[in-house]
Amino acid sequence: MIPLHVRASLTGALSLPDGYIHLDALLAAAVVLRDEIPPAHTAEEIVPVEIPVAREPGGCFHLASAAVALWEKMETRYTQRRFPVTEAAVRSAMKSINLSAGRQKNYRIPMEAGHVEGDRLDWWCVGEPGEIRSLLDLVTHVGRKRSAGLGRVREWVVDECEPWEDFPVLGRDAEALRHLPLDWPGLGEHLVRWGRVSYPYWLRADLAEVAAPLAAL
């Protein structure tokens, strides 16, 4: 396994609620897609998967960074949530439905989206380039609201690179480039938040305070 620079060229806007996205999570999702593993909704349904990226010596997480978005322009978009009027009319005896109040009220959910510098995201890792390229070919979008066209990837590029000290988990100024334990050796600037140091990051079990990248919308 060798030091690698991974780059995604985007076609337009994307939405990253945390301001960053982990490469190991994208690769794990690609493995699930490739192997046709049913999506997990609970901890009990999770099928362990491995990715072609080296692990840190203790084995707690993979040597892969998160991509921190450098935002050029932000905007607020809205997701429309509408009550299924037609279905309710067929399945019930309701003669009229008030859509301005109650549980059936229509409403809009605000969501931050924007463009990043150069329409690109960058990650670093220690891994197998050929296998990583094959997995990333399955990843067509990154971030939230992919069904709405956000985060569409035009091209993936995986190149060998020159590593620096503490590559790829700390930056050149020792800032956190991914979720790390708070006692990680040499850790410099970071945010403290509740999270996990490895995928699946959405799982709410076993949360702990972690050092996170300096990213904010």
C-alpha positions as CSV (number, residue, x, y, z in Angstrom):
1,M,0.0,0.0,0.0
2,I,1.2,3.5,-0.9
3,P,0.5,7.1,-0.1
4,L,-2.3,8.4,-2.4
5,H,-4.0,11.7,-3.3
6,V,-7.7,11.2,-4.2
7,R,-9.6,13.9,-6.0
8,A,-13.2,14.3,-7.0
9,S,-14.2,16.8,-9.7
10,L,-17.8,17.9,-9.2
11,T,-20.3,19.2,-11.7
12,G,-21.9,21.8,-9.3
13,A,-23.2,22.3,-5.9
14,L,-23.1,19.9,-3.0
15,S,-24.4,19.6,0.6
16,L,-22.1,18.5,3.5
17,P,-23.9,19.1,6.8
18,D,-20.7,18.7,8.8
19,G,-18.5,20.6,6.3
20,Y,-16.4,17.4,5.5
21,I,-16.8,13.8,4.4
22,H,-14.6,10.8,5.1
23,L,-13.0,8.8,2.3
24,D,-13.2,5.5,4.2
25,A,-17.0,5.9,4.4
26,L,-17.3,6.4,0.7
27,L,-15.2,3.4,0.0
28,A,-17.2,1.3,2.5
29,A,-20.4,2.3,0.8
30,A,-19.0,1.3,-2.6
31,V,-18.1,-2.1,-1.2
32,V,-21.7,-2.5,0.0
33,L,-22.9,-1.5,-3.4
34,R,-20.5,-3.8,-5.3
35,D,-21.2,-6.8,-3.1
36,E,-25.0,-6.2,-3.1
37,I,-25.1,-6.1,0.7
38,P,-28.6,-5.0,1.9
39,P,-28.5,-1.5,3.5
40,A,-28.3,-1.5,7.3
41,H,-30.7,0.6,9.4
42,T,-29.7,-0.7,12.8
43,A,-26.5,-1.9,14.5
44,E,-27.7,-5.5,14.3
45,E,-28.1,-5.3,10.5
46,I,-24.5,-4.1,9.9
47,V,-22.4,-6.4,7.8
48,P,-18.7,-5.7,8.5
49,V,-16.8,-4.7,5.3
50,E,-13.2,-4.0,4.6
51,I,-11.7,-1.5,2.2
52,P,-8.3,-1.4,0.4
53,V,-6.8,1.1,2.8
54,A,-4.2,0.5,5.5
55,R,-5.3,0.7,9.2
56,E,-3.4,2.7,11.9
57,P,-1.2,0.4,14.0
58,G,-3.8,-0.1,16.7
59,G,-6.4,-1.1,14.1
60,C,-9.1,1.4,15.3
61,F,-9.5,3.2,12.0
62,H,-8.2,3.4,8.4
63,L,-5.4,5.7,7.3
64,A,-7.6,7.9,5.2
65,S,-8.5,11.6,5.6
66,A,-11.7,13.4,5.3
67,A,-12.2,16.0,2.6
68,V,-12.7,19.4,4.1
69,A,-14.8,21.7,1.8
70,L,-13.4,25.1,1.1
71,W,-16.7,26.9,0.3
72,E,-16.8,29.7,-2.3
73,K,-20.6,30.4,-2.3
74,M,-23.4,29.2,0.0
75,E,-27.1,29.1,-0.5
76,T,-30.1,27.8,1.4
77,R,-32.3,25.4,-0.4
78,Y,-35.5,23.8,0.7
79,T,-36.9,20.3,0.6
80,Q,-40.7,20.1,0.3
81,R,-42.5,17.7,2.5
82,R,-46.1,17.2,1.2
83,F,-48.9,15.2,2.7
84,P,-50.1,12.4,0.4
85,V,-53.5,13.8,-0.3
86,T,-54.5,11.4,-3.0
87,E,-53.6,8.3,-1.0
88,A,-55.3,9.6,2.1
89,A,-58.5,10.2,0.1
90,V,-58.4,6.6,-1.3
91,R,-57.6,4.9,2.1
92,S,-59.9,6.9,4.4
93,A,-63.3,8.6,4.5
94,M,-61.8,12.1,4.8
95,K,-63.8,14.5,2.7
96,S,-61.4,17.4,3.2
97,I,-57.8,17.7,4.4
98,N,-56.4,20.8,6.1
99,L,-52.8,21.2,4.8
100,S,-52.0,24.3,6.9
101,A,-52.0,22.7,10.4
102,G,-51.7,19.4,12.2
103,R,-49.7,16.3,11.3
104,Q,-50.7,16.6,7.7
105,K,-49.3,20.1,7.3
106,N,-47.1,20.7,4.3
107,Y,-43.7,22.2,5.3
108,R,-40.3,23.1,3.9
109,I,-37.0,21.8,5.4
110,P,-34.0,24.2,5.0
111,M,-30.7,22.8,3.7
112,E,-27.4,24.5,3.2
113,A,-25.7,23.8,-0.2
114,G,-22.9,25.5,-2.0
115,H,-19.9,25.4,-4.4
116,V,-16.4,24.5,-3.3
117,E,-13.2,26.0,-4.6
118,G,-12.5,24.7,-8.1
119,D,-15.5,22.3,-7.8
120,R,-13.2,19.7,-6.3
121,L,-12.7,17.7,-3.1
122,D,-9.4,16.2,-2.0
123,W,-8.5,13.3,0.2
124,W,-5.3,11.5,1.2
125,C,-4.8,7.9,2.2
126,V,-2.5,4.9,2.3
127,G,-4.0,2.2,0.1
128,E,-4.1,0.1,-3.1
129,P,-4.6,2.6,-6.0
130,G,-6.2,0.1,-8.5
131,E,-8.7,-1.3,-6.0
132,I,-9.6,2.2,-4.8
133,R,-10.2,3.5,-8.4
134,S,-12.5,0.5,-9.1
135,L,-14.6,1.3,-6.0
136,L,-14.8,5.0,-6.6
137,D,-16.1,4.3,-10.1
138,L,-19.3,3.2,-8.3
139,V,-19.6,6.5,-6.4
140,T,-21.5,8.9,-8.6
141,H,-22.4,11.5,-6.0
142,V,-21.1,12.7,-2.6
143,G,-22.9,14.4,0.3
144,R,-26.6,14.9,1.0
145,K,-29.6,15.1,-1.4
146,R,-28.0,13.2,-4.2
147,S,-31.4,12.5,-5.7
148,A,-31.8,16.2,-6.3
149,G,-28.5,16.3,-8.3
150,L,-26.3,17.7,-5.6
151,G,-22.7,16.4,-5.2
152,R,-22.5,14.8,-8.7
153,V,-19.0,13.6,-9.5
154,R,-17.6,14.3,-13.0
155,E,-14.3,12.4,-12.5
156,W,-12.3,10.6,-9.9
157,V,-8.5,10.8,-9.9
158,V,-6.2,8.6,-7.7
159,D,-2.5,9.4,-7.8
160,E,0.6,8.4,-5.8
161,C,1.8,11.4,-3.7
162,E,4.7,12.4,-1.4
163,P,3.6,11.9,2.2
164,W,4.4,14.3,5.0
165,E,4.9,13.7,8.7
166,D,1.7,12.1,10.3
167,F,0.3,11.5,6.8
168,P,-2.7,11.3,6.2
169,V,-4.5,11.9,9.6
170,L,-2.8,15.2,10.5
171,G,-2.1,18.1,8.2
172,R,1.2,19.7,7.7
173,D,0.4,22.0,10.6
174,A,-0.8,19.1,12.8
175,E,-4.5,19.9,12.3
176,A,-6.9,17.0,12.4
177,L,-7.8,15.7,8.9
178,R,-10.3,13.1,10.1
179,H,-12.0,11.9,13.3
180,L,-9.3,11.0,15.8
181,P,-9.1,10.1,19.5
182,L,-8.5,13.2,21.6
183,D,-5.3,11.8,22.9
184,W,-3.8,11.2,19.4
185,P,-0.1,11.9,19.4
186,G,0.9,15.3,18.0
187,L,-2.7,16.4,17.5
188,G,-2.9,20.1,16.9
189,E,-5.9,22.3,16.0
190,H,-9.3,20.5,15.9
191,L,-12.9,20.7,16.8
192,V,-14.3,18.5,19.6
193,R,-17.6,16.8,18.8
194,W,-19.5,13.6,19.5
195,G,-18.8,11.0,16.9
196,R,-17.0,7.8,15.8
197,V,-13.5,7.2,14.6
198,S,-14.5,4.7,11.9
199,Y,-17.4,3.9,9.7
200,P,-20.4,3.6,9.9
201,Y,-20.3,7.2,11.1
202,W,-24.1,7.4,11.1
203,L,-24.4,4.8,13.9
204,R,-25.3,6.4,17.2
205,A,-24.0,3.6,19.4
206,D,-20.6,3.9,21.1
207,L,-20.4,7.6,20.5
208,A,-17.5,9.4,22.2
209,E,-15.9,12.8,22.0
210,V,-13.5,12.9,19.0
211,A,-11.2,15.4,17.4
212,A,-12.7,16.5,14.1
213,P,-11.5,18.6,11.2
214,L,-11.8,22.4,11.4
215,A,-14.8,22.7,9.1
216,A,-18.0,24.7,9.5
217,L,-20.6,25.9,7.1
